[in-house]
């Protein structure tokens, strides 16, 4: 019985660490994409900088308040990441 519980615990830990690694890598890729987009906006259309900041902040607040929006946004961004 103890061996079975150890196996289950080991599988859970492997799953959690794999998910954590993937999520962290996803966040770094999102950060890199944001940096690239920000660099593009600042060099081509500097007048759009305030709009880009406010839009990003608004989406962050909406994701914080709405679980449904956060889930949909996460899925859409994950699909975009894997397609590109």
N, C-alpha and C positions, 0 to 999 in steps of 0.2 A: 504493500500500500504506500509506503514512504517513497519507493522508487517512482510510482505513478505520479504522486504529488510533485516530486522533484522534476519529472519530465514536463508536467503541465506548467509548473513555475518557470522552467527553462524556456519553453515555447512562448510563454507570455512575455518574458523579458526580451527574447529575440525579436518578437513582433513589435514591442514598444520601442526598442532601440532602432530597429529598421525604420519604423514610422518617424521617429524623431530625426534620424539622419536625412530622410527624404524631405521632411517638412523644412528642416534647416537649410538644406540645399535649395529648395524651392524659394524660401525667403531671400536667400542671397541672389538667386537669379532674378527675382522680382526687383530687388534693390538695384542690381546691375542694369536691368531694363529701364528703371526709373531714372537712373543716372544718365543713361544714353539719351532717353527722351528729353530730360532736362537740358542736357548739353545741346541737343538739336534745337530746342525751343529758344534757348538763350542766344544761340548764334544766328538763327534765321529770323526769329520774330521776338525780339526782346520785350515788346509791348504785351506779349501774352504771358509773361512770367507771373504776374499777380493772379491771373485767371487759372493758370496751371496749379498754383499753390492752393488757391481757394477750392478748386474742384477736387483736388486730392484730399484736402482736409474734410470737405463735405462728404466724400465717399467713405472716409475713415469713420466719421461720426455716424453715418448711416449704417455701416457695418457693425459698429459697436452697439447700436440700439436695436437693430433688426437681425435676428439670427437667420431668418430666411434669406435676406439680402446677402449676408456674409457667406452663407453656404453656396448660394448661386454664383456669387462673385468668385469664390474659391474654385468652384468647378469650372467656370468659364476660363479663369486664368490658368488652371491646370491643363485644360484642353489646348489652350493657345500655346502653352509651354511645350507640350508634347507634339503638337502639330508642327511648330517651327523647329 
